[in-house]
Amino acid sequence: MSDSMFNNDDIYNLLNEEIGIDTDKIKSNTDKIDVQMSILVDTLKKMQVQLNILQEDNSMMKSKLDSIEQDILLT
């Protein structure tokens, strides 16, 4: 790692010392955002599964409808 590279703790310390930003609040809020993002990602994955199920159901219903239409046309 070069001398110009900083890790997150270095950046937080610089912000706190030089600018007076409350880095503990920033870290706490960042952790909260990470948790919320994880929840959102999990929710989106579940929604994708449900969407896939609905798409399969839709395809199946279209096939059944086509079959019924063909039966009606043949009678």
All heavy atoms as a GROMACS GRO file, in nm:
protein
  598
    1MET      N    1   0.084  -0.117   0.000
    1MET     CA    2   0.000   0.000   0.000
    1MET      C    3   0.090   0.124   0.000
    1MET      O    4   0.180   0.136   0.079
    1MET     CB    5  -0.091  -0.003   0.123
    1MET     CG    6  -0.186   0.113   0.130
    1MET     SD    7  -0.281   0.122   0.284
    1MET     CE    8  -0.403  -0.002   0.256
    2SER      N    9   0.061   0.218  -0.089
    2SER     CA   10   0.144   0.338  -0.096
    2SER      C   11   0.109   0.434   0.017
    2SER      O   12   0.008   0.422   0.082
    2SER     CB   13   0.124   0.406  -0.233
    2SER     OG   14  -0.004   0.464  -0.238
    3ASP      N   15   0.196   0.534   0.036
    3ASP     CA   16   0.174   0.632   0.143
    3ASP      C   17   0.049   0.715   0.119
    3ASP      O   18  -0.008   0.771   0.212
    3ASP     CB   19   0.295   0.724   0.155
    3ASP     CG   20   0.416   0.649   0.212
    3ASP    OD1   21   0.395   0.544   0.275
    3ASP    OD2   22   0.529   0.696   0.190
    4SER      N   23   0.006   0.727  -0.006
    4SER     CA   24  -0.111   0.810  -0.036
    4SER      C   25  -0.242   0.735  -0.016
    4SER      O   26  -0.348   0.794  -0.025
    4SER     CB   27  -0.103   0.864  -0.179
    4SER     OG   28  -0.108   0.754  -0.269
    5MET      N   29  -0.234   0.606   0.011
    5MET     CA   30  -0.356   0.527   0.030
    5MET      C   31  -0.404   0.538   0.174
    5MET      O   32  -0.324   0.536   0.267
    5MET     CB   33  -0.329   0.380  -0.004
    5MET     CG   34  -0.288   0.354  -0.147
    5MET     SD   35  -0.420   0.380  -0.264
    5MET     CE   36  -0.518   0.236  -0.228
    6PHE      N   37  -0.534   0.553   0.191
    6PHE     CA   38  -0.593   0.560   0.324
    6PHE      C   39  -0.694   0.448   0.338
    6PHE      O   40  -0.764   0.414   0.243
    6PHE     CB   41  -0.667   0.693   0.343
    6PHE     CG   42  -0.577   0.813   0.349
    6PHE    CD1   43  -0.558   0.893   0.237
    6PHE    CD2   44  -0.512   0.847   0.466
    6PHE    CE1   45  -0.475   1.004   0.244
    6PHE    CE2   46  -0.430   0.958   0.473
    6PHE     CZ   47  -0.410   1.036   0.362
    7ASN      N   48  -0.704   0.392   0.458
    7ASN     CA   49  -0.813   0.299   0.482
    7ASN      C   50  -0.929   0.378   0.543
    7ASN      O   51  -0.917   0.496   0.571
    7ASN     CB   52  -0.768   0.182   0.571
    7ASN     CG   53  -0.727   0.224   0.710
    7ASN    OD1   54  -0.778   0.322   0.764
    7ASN    ND2   55  -0.635   0.150   0.769
    8ASN      N   56  -1.042   0.311   0.562
    8ASN     CA   57  -1.160   0.380   0.612
    8ASN      C   58  -1.138   0.446   0.747
    8ASN      O   59  -1.182   0.558   0.771
    8ASN     CB   60  -1.280   0.285   0.620
    8ASN     CG   61  -1.336   0.256   0.483
    8ASN    OD1   62  -1.307   0.326   0.387
    8ASN    ND2   63  -1.418   0.153   0.473
    9ASP      N   64  -1.068   0.377   0.837
    9ASP     CA   65  -1.042   0.434   0.970
    9ASP      C   66  -0.958   0.561   0.960
    9ASP      O   67  -0.983   0.659   1.031
    9ASP     CB   68  -0.974   0.332   1.061
    9ASP     CG   69  -1.069   0.223   1.108
    9ASP    OD1   70  -1.192   0.249   1.113
    9ASP    OD2   71  -1.022   0.114   1.140
   10ASP      N   72  -0.859   0.561   0.870
   10ASP     CA   73  -0.778   0.681   0.850
   10ASP      C   74  -0.865   0.797   0.803
   10ASP      O   75  -0.852   0.911   0.851
   10ASP     CB   76  -0.668   0.657   0.746
   10ASP     CG   77  -0.560   0.562   0.794
   10ASP    OD1   78  -0.543   0.549   0.918
   10ASP    OD2   79  -0.493   0.501   0.709
   11ILE      N   80  -0.954   0.768   0.711
   11ILE     CA   81  -1.041   0.873   0.658
   11ILE      C   82  -1.134   0.925   0.768
   11ILE      O   83  -1.152   1.046   0.783
   11ILE     CB   84  -1.120   0.820   0.536
   11ILE    CG1   85  -1.023   0.793   0.420
   11ILE    CG2   86  -1.229   0.919   0.494
   11ILE    CD1   87  -1.084   0.719   0.304
   12TYR      N   88  -1.194   0.833   0.844
   12TYR     CA   89  -1.281   0.875   0.954
   12TYR      C   90  -1.204   0.963   1.054
   12TYR      O   91  -1.255   1.065   1.101
   12TYR     CB   92  -1.342   0.755   1.027
   12TYR     CG   93  -1.452   0.686   0.951
   12TYR    CD1   94  -1.448   0.548   0.932
   12TYR    CD2   95  -1.561   0.755   0.902
   12TYR    CE1   96  -1.550   0.483   0.863
   12TYR    CE2   97  -1.664   0.692   0.833
   12TYR     CZ   98  -1.658   0.555   0.814
   12TYR     OH   99  -1.757   0.492   0.747
   13ASN      N  100  -1.082   0.922   1.086
   13ASN     CA  101  -1.001   0.999   1.182
   13ASN      C  102  -0.967   1.138   1.128
   13ASN      O  103  -0.973   1.237   1.200
   13ASN     CB  104  -0.874   0.924   1.220
   13ASN     CG  105  -0.902   0.804   1.309
   13ASN    OD1  106  -1.003   0.801   1.379
   13ASN    ND2  107  -0.815   0.705   1.305
   14LEU      N  108  -0.933   1.143   0.999
   14LEU     CA  109  -0.904   1.273   0.937
   14LEU      C  110  -1.026   1.364   0.940
   14LEU      O  111  -1.016   1.482   0.973
   14LEU     CB  112  -0.858   1.254   0.792
   14LEU     CG  113  -0.711   1.230   0.769
   14LEU    CD1  114  -0.685   1.197   0.623
   14LEU    CD2  115  -0.630   1.351   0.809
   15LEU      N  116  -1.139   1.307   0.905
   15LEU     CA  117  -1.262   1.387   0.907
   15LEU      C  118  -1.291   1.439   1.047
   15LEU      O  119  -1.329   1.555   1.066
   15LEU     CB  120  -1.380   1.304   0.856
   15LEU     CG  121  -1.384   1.275   0.707
   15LEU    CD1  122  -1.495   1.176   0.675
   15LEU    CD2  123  -1.404   1.403   0.628
   16ASN      N  124  -1.274   1.352   1.144
   16ASN     CA  125  -1.302   1.390   1.283
   16ASN      C  126  -1.205   1.497   1.332
   16ASN      O  127  -1.246   1.595   1.395
   16ASN     CB  128  -1.298   1.267   1.373
   16ASN     CG  129  -1.362   1.292   1.507
   16ASN    OD1  130  -1.448   1.378   1.521
   16ASN    ND2  131  -1.321   1.217   1.607
   17GLU      N  132  -1.076   1.478   1.305
   17GLU     CA  133  -0.975   1.570   1.356
   17GLU      C  134  -0.973   1.703   1.281
   17GLU      O  135  -0.965   1.809   1.341
   17GLU     CB  136  -0.837   1.504   1.348
   17GLU     CG  137  -0.820   1.387   1.442
   17GLU     CD  138  -0.693   1.307   1.412
   17GLU    OE1  139  -0.612   1.350   1.329
   17GLU    OE2  140  -0.676   1.200   1.474
   18GLU      N  141  -0.978   1.695   1.149
   18GLU     CA  142  -0.961   1.815   1.068
   18GLU      C  143  -1.090   1.894   1.050
   18GLU      O  144  -1.088   2.016   1.044
   18GLU     CB  145  -0.906   1.778   0.929
   18GLU     CG  146  -0.772   1.706   0.933
   18GLU     CD  147  -0.661   1.795   0.988
   18GLU    OE1  148  -0.663   1.916   0.963
   18GLU    OE2  149  -0.574   1.741   1.059
   19ILE      N  150  -1.201   1.826   1.040
   19ILE     CA  151  -1.326   1.894   1.008
   19ILE      C  152  -1.421   1.895   1.127
   19ILE      O  153  -1.509   1.979   1.135
   19ILE     CB  154  -1.393   1.828   0.885
   19ILE    CG1  155  -1.296   1.830   0.766
   19ILE    CG2  156  -1.521   1.899   0.848
   19ILE    CD1  157  -1.345   1.755   0.646
   20GLY      N  158  -1.405   1.801   1.218
   20GLY     CA  159  -1.492   1.795   1.333
   20GLY      C  160  -1.622   1.722   1.307
   20GLY      O  161  -1.723   1.746   1.373
   21ILE      N  162  -1.621   1.633   1.211
   21ILE     CA  163  -1.740   1.552   1.181
   21ILE      C  164  -1.746   1.438   1.281
   21ILE      O  165  -1.644   1.376   1.313
   21ILE     CB  166  -1.734   1.499   1.036
   21ILE    CG1  167  -1.748   1.614   0.938
   21ILE    CG2  168  -1.841   1.395   1.012
   21ILE    CD1  169  -1.736   1.573   0.793
   22ASP      N  170  -1.867   1.409   1.327
   22ASP     CA  171  -1.887   1.299   1.422
   22ASP      C  172  -1.883   1.167   1.345
   22ASP      O  173  -1.985   1.122   1.290
   22ASP     CB  174  -2.019   1.316   1.496
   22ASP     CG  175  -2.035   1.216   1.608
   22ASP    OD1  176  -1.956   1.119   1.615
   22ASP    OD2  177  -2.127   1.233   1.690
   23THR      N  178  -1.766   1.106   1.341
   23THR     CA  179  -1.749   0.985   1.261
   23THR      C  180  -1.822   0.866   1.321
   23THR      O  181  -1.858   0.774   1.248
   23THR     CB  182  -1.599   0.951   1.245
   23THR    OG1  183  -1.540   0.941   1.373
   23THR    CG2  184  -1.529   1.057   1.163
   24ASP      N  185  -1.847   0.869   1.452
   24ASP     CA  186  -1.924   0.759   1.512
   24ASP      C  187  -2.065   0.756   1.456
   24ASP      O  188  -2.120   0.650   1.429
   24ASP     CB  189  -1.928   0.772   1.665
   24ASP     CG  190  -1.792   0.741   1.728
   24ASP    OD1  191  -1.714   0.668   1.664
   24ASP    OD2  192  -1.766   0.792   1.838
   25LYS      N  193  -2.123   0.875   1.436
   25LYS     CA  194  -2.257   0.881   1.377
   25LYS      C  195  -2.254   0.833   1.231
   25LYS      O  196  -2.344   0.764   1.186
   25LYS     CB  197  -2.313   1.024   1.383
   25LYS     CG  198  -2.365   1.063   1.518
   25LYS     CD  199  -2.430   1.201   1.514
   25LYS     CE  200  -2.480   1.241   1.650
   25LYS     NZ  201  -2.536   1.377   1.649
   26ILE      N  202  -2.149   0.871   1.162
   26ILE     CA  203  -2.136   0.828   1.022
   26ILE      C  204  -2.125   0.676   1.016
   26ILE      O  205  -2.193   0.611   0.935
   26ILE     CB  206  -2.013   0.894   0.956
   26ILE    CG1  207  -2.035   1.044   0.941
   26ILE    CG2  208  -1.985   0.831   0.819
   26ILE    CD1  209  -1.912   1.121   0.894
   27LYS      N  210  -2.041   0.618   1.101
   27LYS     CA  211  -2.025   0.473   1.102
   27LYS      C  212  -2.156   0.405   1.139
   27LYS      O  213  -2.196   0.306   1.078
   27LYS     CB  214  -1.915   0.432   1.201
   27LYS     CG  215  -1.776   0.464   1.153
   27LYS     CD  216  -1.672   0.422   1.258
   27LYS     CE  217  -1.532   0.458   1.216
   27LYS     NZ  218  -1.432   0.420   1.315
   28SER      N  219  -2.226   0.460   1.239
   28SER     CA  220  -2.353   0.402   1.283
   28SER      C  221  -2.456   0.407   1.171
   28SER      O  222  -2.526   0.308   1.145
   28SER     CB  223  -2.404   0.477   1.406
   28SER     OG  224  -2.533   0.432   1.441
   29ASN      N  225  -2.465   0.522   1.105
   29ASN     CA  226  -2.560   0.536   0.995
   29ASN      C  227  -2.523   0.447   0.877
   29ASN      O  228  -2.610   0.392   0.810
   29ASN     CB  229  -2.572   0.682   0.952
   29ASN     CG  230  -2.646   0.766   1.053
   29ASN    OD1  231  -2.727   0.716   1.130
   29ASN    ND2  232  -2.618   0.895   1.056
   30THR      N  233  -2.394   0.433   0.852
   30THR     CA  234  -2.348   0.346   0.744
   30THR      C  235  -2.387   0.201   0.773
   30THR      O  236  -2.434   0.129   0.684
   30THR     CB  237  -2.195   0.357   0.726
   30THR    OG1  238  -2.162   0.492   0.698
   30THR    CG2  239  -2.146   0.269   0.614
   31ASP      N  240  -2.371   0.159   0.898
   31ASP     CA  241  -2.412   0.024   0.937
   31ASP      C  242  -2.562   0.004   0.919
   31ASP      O  243  -2.608  -0.099   0.871
   31ASP     CB  244  -2.373  -0.006   1.082
   31ASP     CG  245  -2.222  -0.018   1.101
   31ASP    OD1  246  -2.151  -0.038   0.999
   31ASP    OD2  247  -2.176  -0.008   1.216
   32LYS      N  248  -2.640   0.106   0.958
   32LYS     CA  249  -2.786   0.098   0.941
   32LYS      C  250  -2.824   0.086   0.794
   32LYS      O  251  -2.912   0.009   0.757
   32LYS     CB  252  -2.854   0.220   1.003
   32LYS     CG  253  -2.851   0.222   1.154
   32LYS     CD  254  -2.912   0.351   1.208
   32LYS     CE  255  -2.898   0.360   1.358
   32LYS     NZ  256  -2.949   0.489   1.410
   33ILE      N  257  -2.756   0.163   0.711
   33ILE     CA  258  -2.783   0.158   0.567
   33ILE      C  259  -2.748   0.021   0.512
   33ILE      O  260  -2.821  -0.035   0.430
   33ILE     CB  261  -2.706   0.270   0.493
   33ILE    CG1  262  -2.765   0.407   0.529
   33ILE    CG2  263  -2.707   0.248   0.342
   33ILE    CD1  264  -2.682   0.524   0.484
   34ASP      N  265  -2.636  -0.036   0.557
   34ASP     CA  266  -2.596  -0.170   0.512
   34ASP      C  267  -2.702  -0.273   0.547
   34ASP      O  268  -2.737  -0.360   0.466
   34ASP     CB  269  -2.462  -0.210   0.573
   34ASP     CG  270  -2.345  -0.138   0.511
   34ASP    OD1  271  -2.361  -0.081   0.401
   34ASP    OD2  272  -2.236  -0.140   0.573
   35VAL      N  273  -2.757  -0.264   0.668
   35VAL     CA  274  -2.861  -0.357   0.711
   35VAL      C  275  -2.986  -0.339   0.625
   35VAL      O  276  -3.045  -0.436   0.578
   35VAL     CB  277  -2.894  -0.337   0.861
   35VAL    CG1  278  -3.021  -0.412   0.899
   35VAL    CG2  279  -2.778  -0.382   0.948
   36GLN      N  280  -3.025  -0.214   0.603
   36GLN     CA  281  -3.143  -0.188   0.521
   36GLN      C  282  -3.124  -0.237   0.378
   36GLN      O  283  -3.218  -0.291   0.317
   36GLN     CB  284  -3.176  -0.038   0.523
   36GLN     CG  285  -3.228   0.009   0.658
   36GLN     CD  286  -3.243   0.160   0.667
   36GLN    OE1  287  -3.183   0.235   0.591
   36GLN    NE2  288  -3.324   0.204   0.762
   37MET      N  289  -3.004  -0.219   0.324
   37MET     CA  290  -2.977  -0.267   0.188
   37MET      C  291  -2.985  -0.419   0.182
   37MET      O  292  -3.036  -0.474   0.085
   37MET     CB  293  -2.839  -0.218   0.141
   37MET     CG  294  -2.833  -0.070   0.114
   37MET     SD  295  -2.946  -0.015  -0.015
   37MET     CE  296  -2.875  -0.096  -0.156
   38SER      N  297  -2.936  -0.486   0.284
   38SER     CA  298  -2.945  -0.632   0.288
   38SER      C  299  -3.090  -0.677   0.290
   38SER      O  300  -3.128  -0.772   0.220
   38SER     CB  301  -2.873  -0.686   0.411
   38SER     OG  302  -2.736  -0.664   0.402
   39ILE      N  303  -3.171  -0.608   0.369
   39ILE     CA  304  -3.314  -0.641   0.375
   39ILE      C  305  -3.378  -0.618   0.239
   39ILE      O  306  -3.457  -0.701   0.190
   39ILE     CB  307  -3.384  -0.558   0.485
   39ILE    CG1  308  -3.336  -0.603   0.623
   39ILE    CG2  309  -3.536  -0.568   0.474
   39ILE    CD1  310  -3.377  -0.510   0.737
   40LEU      N  311  -3.344  -0.507   0.175
   40LEU     CA  312  -3.399  -0.478   0.042
   40LEU      C  313  -3.358  -0.583  -0.061
   40LEU      O  314  -3.440  -0.627  -0.143
   40LEU     CB  315  -3.355  -0.340  -0.006
   40LEU     CG  316  -3.428  -0.222   0.055
   40LEU    CD1  317  -3.360  -0.091   0.014
   40LEU    CD2  318  -3.573  -0.220   0.012
   41VAL      N  319  -3.234  -0.624  -0.057
   41VAL     CA  320  -3.185  -0.726  -0.151
   41VAL      C  321  -3.260  -0.857  -0.129
   41VAL      O  322  -3.304  -0.921  -0.225
   41VAL     CB  323  -3.032  -0.744  -0.138
   41VAL    CG1  324  -2.986  -0.869  -0.211
   41VAL    CG2  325  -2.959  -0.622  -0.190
   42ASP      N  326  -3.277  -0.896  -0.003
   42ASP     CA  327  -3.351  -1.019   0.026
   42ASP      C  328  -3.495  -1.009  -0.023
   42ASP      O  329  -3.549  -1.103  -0.080
   42ASP     CB  330  -3.350  -1.049   0.177
   42ASP     CG  331  -3.214  -1.094   0.227
   42ASP    OD1  332  -3.130  -1.134   0.144
   42ASP    OD2  333  -3.193  -1.090   0.350
   43THR      N  334  -3.557  -0.894  -0.001
   43THR     CA  335  -3.695  -0.872  -0.046
   43THR      C  336  -3.704  -0.879  -0.197
   43THR      O  337  -3.796  -0.941  -0.252
   43THR     CB  338  -3.747  -0.736   0.006
   43THR    OG1  339  -3.739  -0.734   0.148
   43THR    CG2  340  -3.890  -0.713  -0.038
   44LEU      N  341  -3.609  -0.818  -0.265
   44LEU     CA  342  -3.609  -0.821  -0.412
   44LEU      C  343  -3.590  -0.964  -0.465
   44LEU      O  344  -3.652  -1.002  -0.565
   44LEU     CB  345  -3.500  -0.729  -0.467
   44LEU     CG  346  -3.531  -0.581  -0.459
   44LEU    CD1  347  -3.407  -0.499  -0.496
   44LEU    CD2  348  -3.648  -0.542  -0.547
   45LYS      N  349  -3.507  -1.042  -0.399
   45LYS     CA  350  -3.489  -1.181  -0.440
   45LYS      C  351  -3.619  -1.259  -0.425
   45LYS      O  352  -3.656  -1.338  -0.513
   45LYS     CB  353  -3.378  -1.247  -0.358
   45LYS     CG  354  -3.239  -1.201  -0.395
   45LYS     CD  355  -3.133  -1.266  -0.308
   45LYS     CE  356  -2.994  -1.216  -0.343
   45LYS     NZ  357  -2.891  -1.275  -0.258
   46LYS      N  358  -3.690  -1.237  -0.314
   46LYS     CA  359  -3.818  -1.304  -0.293
   46LYS      C  360  -3.920  -1.260  -0.398
   46LYS      O  361  -3.998  -1.341  -0.448
   46LYS     CB  362  -3.871  -1.276  -0.152
   46LYS     CG  363  -3.791  -1.343  -0.044
   46LYS     CD  364  -3.838  -1.302   0.096
   46LYS     CE  365  -3.749  -1.362   0.204
   46LYS     NZ  366  -3.786  -1.313   0.337
   47MET      N  367  -3.918  -1.131  -0.429
   47MET     CA  368  -4.010  -1.080  -0.531
   47MET      C  369  -3.978  -1.140  -0.668
   47MET      O  370  -4.069  -1.169  -0.746
   47MET     CB  371  -4.003  -0.927  -0.536
   47MET     CG  372  -4.063  -0.860  -0.415
   47MET     SD  373  -4.040  -0.681  -0.413
   47MET     CE  374  -4.149  -0.632  -0.544
   48GLN      N  375  -3.851  -1.159  -0.697
   48GLN     CA  376  -3.812  -1.220  -0.825
   48GLN      C  377  -3.863  -1.363  -0.834
   48GLN      O  378  -3.911  -1.406  -0.940
   48GLN     CB  379  -3.660  -1.216  -0.842
   48GLN     CG  380  -3.612  -1.272  -0.975
   48GLN     CD  381  -3.659  -1.188  -1.092
   48GLN    OE1  382  -3.647  -1.066  -1.090
   48GLN    NE2  383  -3.714  -1.253  -1.193
   49VAL      N  384  -3.854  -1.437  -0.724
   49VAL     CA  385  -3.906  -1.573  -0.721
   49VAL      C  386  -4.056  -1.571  -0.747
   49VAL      O  387  -4.108  -1.650  -0.828
   49VAL     CB  388  -3.875  -1.641  -0.585
   49VAL    CG1  389  -3.952  -1.770  -0.570
   49VAL    CG2  390  -3.725  -1.665  -0.572
   50GLN      N  391  -4.128  -1.482  -0.682
   50GLN     CA  392  -4.273  -1.472  -0.701
   50GLN      C  393  -4.306  -1.433  -0.845
   50GLN      O  394  -4.401  -1.485  -0.904
   50GLN     CB  395  -4.334  -1.370  -0.604
   50GLN     CG  396  -4.332  -1.414  -0.461
   50GLN     CD  397  -4.413  -1.541  -0.439
   50GLN    OE1  398  -4.522  -1.555  -0.490
   50GLN    NE2  399  -4.356  -1.634  -0.366
   51LEU      N  400  -4.229  -1.342  -0.902
   51LEU     CA  401  -4.250  -1.302  -1.041
   51LEU      C  402  -4.230  -1.421  -1.135
   51LEU      O  403  -4.308  -1.441  -1.229
   51LEU     CB  404  -4.155  -1.188  -1.078
   51LEU     CG  405  -4.160  -1.140  -1.223
   51LEU    CD1  406  -4.299  -1.087  -1.257
   51LEU    CD2  407  -4.055  -1.034  -1.246
   52ASN      N  408  -4.128  -1.499  -1.110
   52ASN     CA  409  -4.103  -1.617  -1.193
   52ASN      C  410  -4.220  -1.715  -1.185
   52ASN      O  411  -4.261  -1.772  -1.286
   52ASN     CB  412  -3.973  -1.686  -1.152
   52ASN     CG  413  -3.850  -1.605  -1.188
   52ASN    OD1  414  -3.855  -1.516  -1.272
   52ASN    ND2  415  -3.740  -1.634  -1.122
   53ILE      N  416  -4.273  -1.733  -1.065
   53ILE     CA  417  -4.388  -1.822  -1.047
   53ILE      C  418  -4.508  -1.768  -1.125
   53ILE      O  419  -4.578  -1.843  -1.195
   53ILE     CB  420  -4.422  -1.838  -0.897
   53ILE    CG1  421  -4.312  -1.918  -0.828
   53ILE    CG2  422  -4.558  -1.905  -0.878
   53ILE    CD1  423  -4.320  -1.917  -0.675
   54LEU      N  424  -4.532  -1.638  -1.114
   54LEU     CA  425  -4.644  -1.576  -1.187
   54LEU      C  426  -4.627  -1.589  -1.338
   54LEU      O  427  -4.724  -1.613  -1.410
   54LEU     CB  428  -4.659  -1.429  -1.147
   54LEU     CG  429  -4.714  -1.403  -1.007
   54LEU    CD1  430  -4.703  -1.255  -0.973
   54LEU    CD2  431  -4.858  -1.449  -0.996
   55GLN      N  432  -4.505  -1.573  -1.386
   55GLN     CA  433  -4.480  -1.586  -1.529
   55GLN      C  434  -4.506  -1.729  -1.576
   55GLN      O  435  -4.563  -1.751  -1.683
   55GLN     CB  436  -4.337  -1.543  -1.563
   55GLN     CG  437  -4.318  -1.393  -1.554
   55GLN     CD  438  -4.174  -1.350  -1.572
   55GLN    OE1  439  -4.081  -1.424  -1.541
   55GLN    NE2  440  -4.155  -1.228  -1.620
   56GLU      N  441  -4.466  -1.826  -1.494
   56GLU     CA  442  -4.493  -1.966  -1.528
   56GLU      C  443  -4.643  -1.994  -1.529
   56GLU      O  444  -4.695  -2.061  -1.619
   56GLU     CB  445  -4.423  -2.060  -1.429
   56GLU     CG  446  -4.273  -2.064  -1.444
   56GLU     CD  447  -4.205  -2.146  -1.335
   56GLU    OE1  448  -4.274  -2.221  -1.263
   56GLU    OE2  449  -4.082  -2.134  -1.323
   57ASP      N  450  -4.712  -1.942  -1.427
   57ASP     CA  451  -4.858  -1.959  -1.421
   57ASP      C  452  -4.924  -1.894  -1.542
   57ASP      O  453  -5.018  -1.949  -1.600
   57ASP     CB  454  -4.915  -1.898  -1.292
   57ASP     CG  455  -4.882  -1.978  -1.168
   57ASP    OD1  456  -4.832  -2.092  -1.181
   57ASP    OD2  457  -4.905  -1.926  -1.056
   58ASN      N  458  -4.877  -1.778  -1.579
   58ASN     CA  459  -4.932  -1.707  -1.694
   58ASN      C  460  -4.913  -1.789  -1.822
   58ASN      O  461  -5.005  -1.801  -1.903
   58ASN     CB  462  -4.867  -1.570  -1.706
   58ASN     CG  463  -4.931  -1.483  -1.811
   58ASN    OD1  464  -5.053  -1.484  -1.825
   58ASN    ND2  465  -4.852  -1.407  -1.882
   59SER      N  466  -4.796  -1.844  -1.840
   59SER     CA  467  -4.768  -1.927  -1.958
   59SER      C  468  -4.858  -2.049  -1.960
   59SER      O  469  -4.913  -2.086  -2.065
   59SER     CB  470  -4.622  -1.971  -1.961
   59SER     OG  471  -4.538  -1.862  -1.978
   60MET      N  472  -4.875  -2.111  -1.844
   60MET     CA  473  -4.960  -2.229  -1.835
   60MET      C  474  -5.105  -2.193  -1.868
   60MET      O  475  -5.174  -2.264  -1.942
   60MET     CB  476  -4.951  -2.290  -1.695
   60MET     CG  477  -5.027  -2.420  -1.681
   60MET     SD  478  -5.005  -2.495  -1.517
   60MET     CE  479  -5.072  -2.368  -1.412
   61MET      N  480  -5.152  -2.082  -1.815
   61MET     CA  481  -5.289  -2.040  -1.841
   61MET      C  482  -5.310  -2.006  -1.989
   61MET      O  483  -5.414  -2.036  -2.046
   61MET     CB  484  -5.325  -1.919  -1.754
   61MET     CG  485  -5.327  -1.950  -1.605
   61MET     SD  486  -5.441  -2.082  -1.560
   61MET     CE  487  -5.593  -1.995  -1.576
   62LYS      N  488  -5.210  -1.945  -2.052
   62LYS     CA  489  -5.220  -1.915  -2.195
   62LYS      C  490  -5.231  -2.044  -2.275
   62LYS      O  491  -5.310  -2.053  -2.370
   62LYS     CB  492  -5.099  -1.834  -2.242
   62LYS     CG  493  -5.105  -1.689  -2.206
   62LYS     CD  494  -4.982  -1.615  -2.260
   62LYS     CE  495  -4.987  -1.470  -2.226
   62LYS     NZ  496  -4.869  -1.398  -2.276
   63SER      N  497  -5.152  -2.144  -2.236
   63SER     CA  498  -5.156  -2.272  -2.306
   63SER      C  499  -5.294  -2.336  -2.290
   63SER      O  500  -5.351  -2.390  -2.387
   63SER     CB  501  -5.050  -2.367  -2.250
   63SER     OG  502  -4.923  -2.320  -2.278
   64LYS      N  503  -5.348  -2.332  -2.170
   64LYS     CA  504  -5.480  -2.389  -2.146
   64LYS      C  505  -5.586  -2.315  -2.226
   64LYS      O  506  -5.677  -2.376  -2.283
   64LYS     CB  507  -5.515  -2.386  -1.997
   64LYS     CG  508  -5.440  -2.488  -1.916
   64LYS     CD  509  -5.482  -2.485  -1.770
   64LYS     CE  510  -5.408  -2.592  -1.691
   64LYS     NZ  511  -5.451  -2.596  -1.551
   65LEU      N  512  -5.575  -2.184  -2.229
   65LEU     CA  513  -5.671  -2.103  -2.306
   65LEU      C  514  -5.662  -2.136  -2.454
   65LEU      O  515  -5.765  -2.152  -2.522
   65LEU     CB  516  -5.645  -1.954  -2.282
   65LEU     CG  517  -5.737  -1.857  -2.355
   65LEU    CD1  518  -5.883  -1.880  -2.315
   65LEU    CD2  519  -5.696  -1.714  -2.327
   66ASP      N  520  -5.541  -2.148  -2.505
   66ASP     CA  521  -5.524  -2.186  -2.646
   66ASP      C  522  -5.586  -2.321  -2.673
   66ASP      O  523  -5.652  -2.341  -2.777
   66ASP     CB  524  -5.374  -2.188  -2.684
   66ASP     CG  525  -5.314  -2.049  -2.692
   66ASP    OD1  526  -5.391  -1.951  -2.699
   66ASP    OD2  527  -5.189  -2.040  -2.689
   67SER      N  528  -5.567  -2.414  -2.583
   67SER     CA  529  -5.624  -2.548  -2.598
   67SER      C  530  -5.777  -2.542  -2.599
   67SER      O  531  -5.843  -2.606  -2.681
   67SER     CB  532  -5.575  -2.637  -2.486
   67SER     OG  533  -5.635  -2.763  -2.491
   68ILE      N  534  -5.833  -2.465  -2.509
   68ILE     CA  535  -5.979  -2.451  -2.502
   68ILE      C  536  -6.031  -2.385  -2.630
   68ILE      O  537  -6.133  -2.428  -2.687
   68ILE     CB  538  -6.020  -2.370  -2.377
   68ILE    CG1  539  -5.992  -2.451  -2.252
   68ILE    CG2  540  -6.167  -2.328  -2.384
   68ILE    CD1  541  -6.005  -2.372  -2.122
   69GLU      N  542  -5.962  -2.284  -2.677
   69GLU     CA  543  -6.003  -2.218  -2.803
   69GLU      C  544  -5.999  -2.315  -2.919
   69GLU      O  545  -6.090  -2.316  -3.004
   69GLU     CB  546  -5.913  -2.097  -2.829
   69GLU     CG  547  -5.939  -1.979  -2.739
   69GLU     CD  548  -5.841  -1.865  -2.761
   69GLU    OE1  549  -5.735  -1.885  -2.824
   69GLU    OE2  550  -5.869  -1.754  -2.712
   70GLN      N  551  -5.898  -2.399  -2.924
   70GLN     CA  552  -5.890  -2.498  -3.030
   70GLN      C  553  -6.003  -2.599  -3.022
   70GLN      O  554  -6.063  -2.637  -3.123
   70GLN     CB  555  -5.755  -2.572  -3.025
   70GLN     CG  556  -5.637  -2.490  -3.073
   70GLN     CD  557  -5.652  -2.448  -3.217
   70GLN    OE1  558  -5.695  -2.524  -3.303
   70GLN    NE2  559  -5.620  -2.322  -3.243
   71ASP      N  560  -6.035  -2.644  -2.899
   71ASP     CA  561  -6.147  -2.735  -2.879
   71ASP      C  562  -6.278  -2.673  -2.925
   71ASP      O  563  -6.361  -2.739  -2.989
   71ASP     CB  564  -6.159  -2.774  -2.731
   71ASP     CG  565  -6.047  -2.868  -2.685
   71ASP    OD1  566  -5.977  -2.922  -2.773
   71ASP    OD2  567  -6.033  -2.885  -2.563
   72ILE      N  568  -6.295  -2.544  -2.895
   72ILE     CA  569  -6.419  -2.475  -2.936
   72ILE      C  570  -6.426  -2.465  -3.088
   72ILE      O  571  -6.531  -2.488  -3.149
   72ILE     CB  572  -6.427  -2.336  -2.870
   72ILE    CG1  573  -6.450  -2.351  -2.720
   72ILE    CG2  574  -6.537  -2.251  -2.935
   72ILE    CD1  575  -6.440  -2.221  -2.643
   73LEU      N  576  -6.315  -2.434  -3.151
   73LEU     CA  577  -6.312  -2.421  -3.296
   73LEU      C  578  -6.338  -2.554  -3.366
   73LEU      O  579  -6.395  -2.559  -3.475
   73LEU     CB  580  -6.179  -2.363  -3.342
   73LEU     CG  581  -6.155  -2.215  -3.310
   73LEU    CD1  582  -6.013  -2.175  -3.349
   73LEU    CD2  583  -6.255  -2.125  -3.380
   74LEU      N  584  -6.296  -2.663  -3.302
   74LEU     CA  585  -6.313  -2.794  -3.363
   74LEU      C  586  -6.455  -2.849  -3.345
   74LEU      O  587  -6.494  -2.940  -3.417
   74LEU     CB  588  -6.212  -2.892  -3.304
   74LEU     CG  589  -6.065  -2.867  -3.342
   74LEU    CD1  590  -5.975  -2.962  -3.267
   74LEU    CD2  591  -6.046  -2.878  -3.492
   75THR      N  592  -6.530  -2.793  -3.252
   75THR     CA  593  -6.665  -2.845  -3.231
   75THR      C  594  -6.769  -2.773  -3.310
   75THR      O  595  -6.752  -2.677  -3.374
   75THR     CB  596  -6.705  -2.837  -3.080
   75THR    OG1  597  -6.695  -2.702  -3.036
   75THR    CG2  598  -6.619  -2.928  -2.998
   0.00000   0.00000   0.00000
